[in-house]
């Protein structure tokens, strides 16, 4: 199946992506970093950084979040303790799934 030529996004999603891109750009400039420096730290291309800063909807959310993390931009309005509680709650719910669905935690022997 071929990839669709165009995809429609909600106004909210487009504005959020544009806002994050502008926030990344302004923070990068405030910190005196070039696009090339930020791209090198994130391990991505300069073109991808430029597209993220421009609000391109086709960019990886992981790459966008990594740029925000490198620049110290908080993505969520929650303190680390709140996020830890949510993660613990999620892990509790995942433990209710059958064993075949859960990923197995392998015990590594690292005592060389």
C-alpha positions as a Markdown table, in Angstrom:
| # | Residue | x | y | z |
|---|---|---|---|---|
| 1 | Unk | 0.0 | 0.0 | 0.0 |
| 2 | Unk | 1.4 | 3.4 | -1.0 |
| 3 | Unk | 1.9 | 6.2 | 1.5 |
| 4 | Unk | -0.8 | 8.9 | 1.3 |
| 5 | Unk | 0.4 | 12.1 | -0.4 |
| 6 | Unk | -1.2 | 14.4 | 2.1 |
| 7 | Unk | -2.5 | 14.0 | 5.6 |
| 8 | Unk | -4.9 | 16.3 | 7.4 |
| 9 | Unk | -4.1 | 17.2 | 11.0 |
| 10 | Unk | -6.3 | 19.0 | 13.5 |
| 11 | Unk | -5.7 | 22.7 | 14.1 |
| 12 | Unk | -4.8 | 21.9 | 17.7 |
| 13 | Unk | -2.0 | 19.4 | 16.6 |
| 14 | Unk | -0.6 | 21.9 | 14.1 |
| 15 | Unk | -0.5 | 24.7 | 16.6 |
| 16 | Unk | 1.1 | 22.5 | 19.3 |
| 17 | Unk | 3.8 | 21.4 | 16.9 |
| 18 | Unk | 4.4 | 25.0 | 15.8 |
| 19 | Unk | 4.5 | 26.1 | 19.4 |
| 20 | Unk | 7.1 | 23.4 | 20.3 |
| 21 | Unk | 9.2 | 24.3 | 17.3 |
| 22 | Unk | 9.2 | 28.0 | 18.1 |
| 23 | Unk | 10.0 | 27.2 | 21.8 |
| 24 | Unk | 12.9 | 25.0 | 20.7 |
| 25 | Unk | 14.2 | 27.7 | 18.3 |
| 26 | Unk | 14.0 | 30.6 | 20.8 |
| 27 | Unk | 15.6 | 28.5 | 23.6 |
| 28 | Unk | 18.4 | 27.4 | 21.2 |
| 29 | Unk | 19.1 | 31.0 | 20.2 |
| 30 | Unk | 18.9 | 32.3 | 23.8 |
| 31 | Unk | 21.6 | 29.7 | 24.7 |
| 32 | Unk | 23.8 | 30.7 | 21.8 |
| 33 | Unk | 23.6 | 27.3 | 20.1 |
| 34 | Unk | 23.7 | 26.9 | 16.3 |
| 35 | Unk | 21.5 | 24.4 | 14.5 |
| 36 | Unk | 24.6 | 22.4 | 13.7 |
| 37 | Unk | 25.6 | 22.2 | 17.4 |
| 38 | Unk | 22.1 | 21.1 | 18.5 |
| 39 | Unk | 21.9 | 18.6 | 15.7 |
| 40 | Unk | 25.3 | 17.1 | 16.7 |
| 41 | Unk | 24.3 | 16.8 | 20.4 |
| 42 | Unk | 21.0 | 15.1 | 19.5 |
| 43 | Unk | 22.6 | 12.8 | 16.9 |
| 44 | Unk | 20.2 | 14.0 | 14.1 |
| 45 | Unk | 20.7 | 16.0 | 10.9 |
| 46 | Unk | 20.6 | 19.8 | 10.7 |
| 47 | Unk | 17.7 | 19.6 | 8.3 |
| 48 | Unk | 15.6 | 17.7 | 10.8 |
| 49 | Unk | 16.3 | 20.3 | 13.5 |
| 50 | Unk | 15.3 | 23.0 | 11.0 |
| 51 | Unk | 12.1 | 21.1 | 10.1 |
| 52 | Unk | 11.2 | 20.6 | 13.8 |
| 53 | Unk | 11.8 | 24.3 | 14.5 |
| 54 | Unk | 9.6 | 25.1 | 11.5 |
| 55 | Unk | 6.7 | 23.0 | 12.9 |
| 56 | Unk | 6.8 | 20.3 | 10.3 |
| 57 | Unk | 4.2 | 17.7 | 11.2 |
| 58 | Unk | 6.2 | 14.9 | 9.6 |
| 59 | Unk | 9.0 | 14.9 | 12.1 |
| 60 | Unk | 9.6 | 12.2 | 14.7 |
| 61 | Unk | 8.1 | 13.1 | 18.1 |
| 62 | Unk | 11.1 | 11.4 | 19.7 |
| 63 | Unk | 13.5 | 13.7 | 17.9 |
| 64 | Unk | 11.4 | 16.7 | 18.9 |
| 65 | Unk | 11.3 | 15.6 | 22.5 |
| 66 | Unk | 15.1 | 14.9 | 22.5 |
| 67 | Unk | 15.8 | 18.5 | 21.3 |
| 68 | Unk | 13.5 | 19.8 | 24.1 |
| 69 | Unk | 15.3 | 17.6 | 26.7 |
| 70 | Unk | 18.8 | 18.8 | 25.5 |
| 71 | Unk | 17.6 | 22.4 | 25.8 |
| 72 | Unk | 16.0 | 21.9 | 29.2 |
| 73 | Unk | 12.5 | 22.7 | 28.0 |
| 74 | Unk | 9.9 | 21.0 | 30.3 |
| 75 | Unk | 7.3 | 19.2 | 28.2 |
| 76 | Unk | 4.8 | 18.3 | 30.8 |
| 77 | Unk | 3.6 | 20.3 | 33.8 |
| 78 | Unk | 4.4 | 17.7 | 36.4 |
| 79 | Unk | 7.2 | 17.2 | 38.9 |
| 80 | Unk | 9.3 | 14.1 | 38.7 |
| 81 | Unk | 7.5 | 12.5 | 41.7 |
| 82 | Unk | 4.2 | 12.8 | 40.0 |
| 83 | Unk | 5.6 | 11.3 | 36.8 |
| 84 | Unk | 7.1 | 8.4 | 38.9 |
| 85 | Unk | 3.7 | 7.7 | 40.5 |
| 86 | Unk | 2.1 | 7.6 | 37.0 |
| 87 | Unk | 4.8 | 5.2 | 35.8 |
| 88 | Unk | 4.3 | 3.0 | 38.8 |
| 89 | Unk | 0.6 | 3.0 | 38.3 |
| 90 | Unk | 1.1 | 2.0 | 34.6 |
| 91 | Unk | 3.4 | -0.8 | 35.6 |
| 92 | Unk | 0.8 | -2.1 | 38.1 |
| 93 | Unk | -1.8 | -2.2 | 35.4 |
| 94 | Unk | 0.6 | -3.9 | 32.9 |
| 95 | Unk | 1.3 | -6.6 | 35.5 |
| 96 | Unk | -2.4 | -7.6 | 35.2 |
| 97 | Unk | -1.8 | -8.6 | 31.5 |
| 98 | Unk | -1.2 | -12.3 | 30.7 |
| 99 | Unk | 2.4 | -13.3 | 30.6 |
| 100 | Unk | 2.4 | -13.8 | 26.8 |
| 101 | Unk | 1.6 | -10.1 | 26.3 |
| 102 | Unk | 4.1 | -8.7 | 28.8 |
| 103 | Unk | 7.7 | -8.3 | 27.7 |
| 104 | Unk | 10.0 | -10.6 | 29.7 |
| 105 | Unk | 12.6 | -9.0 | 31.9 |
| 106 | Unk | 15.8 | -10.8 | 31.3 |
| 107 | Unk | 18.2 | -11.2 | 34.2 |
| 108 | Unk | 21.6 | -10.3 | 32.9 |
| 109 | Unk | 24.8 | -11.8 | 34.4 |
| 110 | Unk | 27.1 | -8.8 | 34.6 |
| 111 | Unk | 29.4 | -10.1 | 37.4 |
| 112 | Unk | 32.5 | -10.5 | 35.3 |
